[in-house]
Every structure is written in structure tokens, then in C-alpha cells.
Amino acid sequence: MAEACPGRGQRPRRVLRRRLRRDLKDSYPETTGYIIPTFLKLADYYHDTSFITRAVEMGRWESAVQMECAAVMGGRLTSTPTPAVFNTGMVLLGWSALYERTSDPTFLASLRRASDWLLGLQDPDGAWRKGNSQFADPNITAYNVKAAWGLCEAGRVAGIRAAIEGAVRNAEFCLTRQRPNGWLRDCCLIDASQPLLHTTAYAMQGLIGNGVSAKRDDFVHAARRTADSLMSLMDADGFIPGCIGPDFKGTVSWSCLTGTAQTAIVWGRLFQLTGDSRYREAMHRATGYLIRRHDIDNADPRLRGGVPGSWPVWGAYGRLQILNWATNFFVEALMLQRSIG
């Protein structure tokens, strides 16, 4: 993840390399985990096996830095890691996709260990109250349902019935946090009263993923409630407020580009599942908003092609930063949009 820096103009290549090393942040196991499935999709989309090679390299690195307890560390790569439920589930999405593609026993071993760790921490009602990241409020993690999707995928590709059952329990717990208007309480990194679009979208993605994998239509219907309210909230330009209150109205004037890209993916998936053209139109409007804010001309390679966390870039989420996960979700949204026409 690179810090936004408005540098322009040409510089000697050696100096540029030094600046890139200095300004790029340390590797991030969590986001690397769900970038892996994107690269596998890119390989199929472009018929380019180099993306598979890169995905495998990422997956092997994830296995190499997997903690002794089998969890994935919270935050960026460090010599003093702490375990994180959400991050573990997100990397499970990568290991599961790689094992399904390659049958490599390295990925099978990693996903089995990680699944056992998640199941061992899960409460009877499906929630994870222990083992949450130290970098977010551990008491408002309804968005863990996307981590549950990673657990469900691991169960599906490796034949681990307990993993699928654990994922379903967490999705059922998530439903208890949803209001009739689709708003989700206890679903934010820092402020439960006005959750980020980013974490709300994580919950929608997790509900759809678990619903499809576990054949639970009620999970998909719950995601639709939230997605429908977001369609009403989005303006004609594609702007969606970055934080949303219980009345499903925006509480901030900036947009979360990360969450907008995720929501575009959700609308695209719902179009595929339901055939409702409203979802396709909403997806196009959201991706249009993102495209108009996508910097493809910047002379600085740290910025060119990347997607900021928020717009304007000084918005509270990913303030003044280009985020690898925002860019990843944008790529996923564009590929999905092209595939559905």
C-alpha cells in the first residue's frame, strides 16, 4: 500500500527505485489473500498464465508467514505478529482458490490448519468474540461474515463439513444484526453507530458467498435488503456516502471508493443470481463513478492505476493513501461488469 504523494516529472531510474522502496509500505497478508482469487480470474479473462504463477507465489508466501498457531497475522508483516480472525478468513479465500486450481498439498495443509483455528475460537452462536484483530474494535465485527465465507470455501474445496457448518452459523449470527431496512449494527472498524460502506459491503459479500456456497437463499435475501437500500442511497452520479446511519442515510460528505467498488461487485452478483436489471444499472453507475476518479495518467508509478481509499482523497477511510485492496475490488468490479454486459 503506497502513500499518496503528488510527485510529477521524470527522475533518474535509480532515484525512483529508492523512492519506491522508501514509500511503499510493508507486505499485507490479509489483502494479499483475497488478491489471489482476482489474479486467478485475470488469468482466465486474459488467457495469461503468468497471473497463475503470481497467484501461486502469493499463496506460498502466505503459507510461509502463517503463524505457528495457524492464524494469519493482523496488520502488515511483522516479526511480532498477533492473530486475527478476519485476516485468516480472507487468506482462506486465496488458499481455497489455489487448492481448487492446483491441488497443491501446501495450500491444503495451510487451509486445514487455518480452518481448525477458526473453528476452535468460534462461539456456539457463530460469532467470533476472541481472536479479533488488535487494529480494529473487536466488539463490532459483524463483517466477519466475509471471513466465514473463506471458511466455507475451505470446507467446500477440501471436504471439511465442520468448516461449512461453522460458516453457516456465523452467517446466521450476522442476520441477527440486520434491521428491516438492511442496516447492519456492530459492523464497523471503529464506530458502530455509523458503519463504513467498506465493512457493510464486506458483510453483503460474505452473505452472498455463504448463501451460494451453502445453498442458503435467506443469506442472499439478507444481502439484497442492504443492497436495495444502497441503491436508493446512491445519487445519479454514483456517489454513495462513506458512512451510513441506522436510518440508512449518509453521515459524511465523502465517498469510500473501496466500499463503492465492493458494492458494485455485490450488485453485479445479484444481477447474475436474480436477473433483476436494476442491479446491473446500479453497478454501471457505481463503476462509472470510480472510473472518473481513477488516475491512469500520473507520472508517479506509486499512484498511476491505483485507487484511493476515499474521495476526496482526504476522506477518513484510507486517508491520502492508494490502497491495494481498493484497487483489487475495482479490478474485480470491472471484470464482472464486462462478463455480464
NORNORDA-V122159 format. One record per residue. N is the residue number from 1. RES is the residue in one letter. NEAR is the number of other ideal C-beta (glycine too) atoms within 8 Angstrom. Layout:
BEGIN
<<N & RES & NEAR> <N & RES & NEAR>>
END
This chain:
BEGIN
<<1 & M & 10> <2 & A & 12> <3 & E & 10> <4 & A & 10> <5 & C & 9> <6 & P & 6> <7 & G & 7> <8 & R & 6> <9 & G & 5> <10 & Q & 3> <11 & R & 7> <12 & P & 5> <13 & R & 6> <14 & R & 6> <15 & V & 8> <16 & L & 10> <17 & R & 8> <18 & R & 8> <19 & R & 11> <20 & L & 10> <21 & R & 7> <22 & R & 6> <23 & D & 9> <24 & L & 8> <25 & K & 7> <26 & D & 6> <27 & S & 7> <28 & Y & 12> <29 & P & 14> <30 & E & 13> <31 & T & 12> <32 & T & 14> <33 & G & 17> <34 & Y & 14> <35 & I & 13> <36 & I & 17> <37 & P & 11> <38 & T & 11> <39 & F & 13> <40 & L & 14> <41 & K & 10> <42 & L & 12> <43 & A & 14> <44 & D & 7> <45 & Y & 8> <46 & Y & 7> <47 & H & 5> <48 & D & 7> <49 & T & 6> <50 & S & 7> <51 & F & 12> <52 & I & 11> <53 & T & 8> <54 & R & 9> <55 & A & 17> <56 & V & 11> <57 & E & 8> <58 & M & 13> <59 & G & 15> <60 & R & 9> <61 & W & 10> <62 & E & 17> <63 & S & 12> <64 & A & 6> <65 & V & 9> <66 & Q & 11> <67 & M & 10> <68 & E & 3> <69 & C & 6> <70 & A & 9> <71 & A & 14> <72 & V & 16> <73 & M & 14> <74 & G & 12> <75 & G & 10> <76 & R & 8> <77 & L & 8> <78 & T & 8> <79 & S & 3> <80 & T & 4> <81 & P & 8> <82 & T & 9> <83 & P & 13> <84 & A & 17> <85 & V & 16> <86 & F & 15> <87 & N & 16> <88 & T & 16> <89 & G & 16> <90 & M & 16> <91 & V & 17> <92 & L & 18> <93 & L & 15> <94 & G & 18> <95 & W & 18> <96 & S & 16> <97 & A & 13> <98 & L & 15> <99 & Y & 14> <100 & E & 7> <101 & R & 8> <102 & T & 8> <103 & S & 5> <104 & D & 10> <105 & P & 6> <106 & T & 9> <107 & F & 14> <108 & L & 11> <109 & A & 9> <110 & S & 12> <111 & L & 15> <112 & R & 11> <113 & R & 10> <114 & A & 17> <115 & S & 16> <116 & D & 9> <117 & W & 14> <118 & L & 17> <119 & L & 11> <120 & G & 6> <121 & L & 9> <122 & Q & 12> <123 & D & 8> <124 & P & 4> <125 & D & 6> <126 & G & 13> <127 & A & 9> <128 & W & 14> <129 & R & 7> <130 & K & 6> <131 & G & 9> <132 & N & 13> <133 & S & 12> <134 & Q & 9> <135 & F & 6> <136 & A & 10> <137 & D & 9> <138 & P & 9> <139 & N & 6> <140 & I & 11> <141 & T & 14> <142 & A & 14> <143 & Y & 13> <144 & N & 16> <145 & V & 16> <146 & K & 15> <147 & A & 18> <148 & A & 17> <149 & W & 16> <150 & G & 16> <151 & L & 18> <152 & C & 16> <153 & E & 14> <154 & A & 17> <155 & G & 17> <156 & R & 10> <157 & V & 10> <158 & A & 13> <159 & G & 6> <160 & I & 10> <161 & R & 7> <162 & A & 9> <163 & A & 15> <164 & I & 14> <165 & E & 9> <166 & G & 15> <167 & A & 16> <168 & V & 13> <169 & R & 11> <170 & N & 18> <171 & A & 18> <172 & E & 9> <173 & F & 13> <174 & C & 17> <175 & L & 10> <176 & T & 6> <177 & R & 10> <178 & Q & 11> <179 & R & 8> <180 & P & 4> <181 & N & 8> <182 & G & 14> <183 & W & 14> <184 & L & 14> <185 & R & 10> <186 & D & 10> <187 & C & 14> <188 & C & 13> <189 & L & 9> <190 & I & 5> <191 & D & 8> <192 & A & 9> <193 & S & 5> <194 & Q & 9> <195 & P & 15> <196 & L & 12> <197 & L & 19> <198 & H & 13> <199 & T & 14> <200 & T & 16> <201 & A & 13> <202 & Y & 12> <203 & A & 17> <204 & M & 14> <205 & Q & 14> <206 & G & 17> <207 & L & 15> <208 & I & 15> <209 & G & 12> <210 & N & 18> <211 & G & 15> <212 & V & 9> <213 & S & 12> <214 & A & 12> <215 & K & 6> <216 & R & 10> <217 & D & 7> <218 & D & 8> <219 & F & 14> <220 & V & 14> <221 & H & 8> <222 & A & 13> <223 & A & 16> <224 & R & 10> <225 & R & 12> <226 & T & 15> <227 & A & 15> <228 & D & 9> <229 & S & 12> <230 & L & 14> <231 & M & 11> <232 & S & 7> <233 & L & 11> <234 & M & 11> <235 & D & 5> <236 & A & 4> <237 & D & 6> <238 & G & 13> <239 & F & 8> <240 & I & 15> <241 & P & 14> <242 & G & 16> <243 & C & 14> <244 & I & 13> <245 & G & 11> <246 & P & 7> <247 & D & 6> <248 & F & 11> <249 & K & 8> <250 & G & 11> <251 & T & 8> <252 & V & 10> <253 & S & 4> <254 & W & 12> <255 & S & 13> <256 & C & 16> <257 & L & 15> <258 & T & 17> <259 & G & 16> <260 & T & 15> <261 & A & 17> <262 & Q & 16> <263 & T & 15> <264 & A & 16> <265 & I & 14> <266 & V & 14> <267 & W & 15> <268 & G & 15> <269 & R & 10> <270 & L & 15> <271 & F & 14> <272 & Q & 7> <273 & L & 9> <274 & T & 8> <275 & G & 5> <276 & D & 8> <277 & S & 7> <278 & R & 7> <279 & Y & 14> <280 & R & 13> <281 & E & 8> <282 & A & 13> <283 & M & 16> <284 & H & 9> <285 & R & 12> <286 & A & 17> <287 & T & 15> <288 & G & 9> <289 & Y & 13> <290 & L & 16> <291 & I & 7> <292 & R & 6> <293 & R & 10> <294 & H & 9> <295 & D & 9> <296 & I & 6> <297 & D & 5> <298 & N & 8> <299 & A & 8> <300 & D & 10> <301 & P & 6> <302 & R & 13> <303 & L & 13> <304 & R & 11> <305 & G & 7> <306 & G & 13> <307 & V & 15> <308 & P & 15> <309 & G & 14> <310 & S & 17> <311 & W & 9> <312 & P & 6> <313 & V & 10> <314 & W & 7> <315 & G & 15> <316 & A & 8> <317 & Y & 12> <318 & G & 11> <319 & R & 10> <320 & L & 8> <321 & Q & 11> <322 & I & 14> <323 & L & 13> <324 & N & 11> <325 & W & 10> <326 & A & 16> <327 & T & 12> <328 & N & 12> <329 & F & 13> <330 & F & 14> <331 & V & 10> <332 & E & 12> <333 & A & 17> <334 & L & 9> <335 & M & 11> <336 & L & 13> <337 & Q & 12> <338 & R & 8> <339 & S & 6> <340 & I & 10> <341 & G & 4>>
END
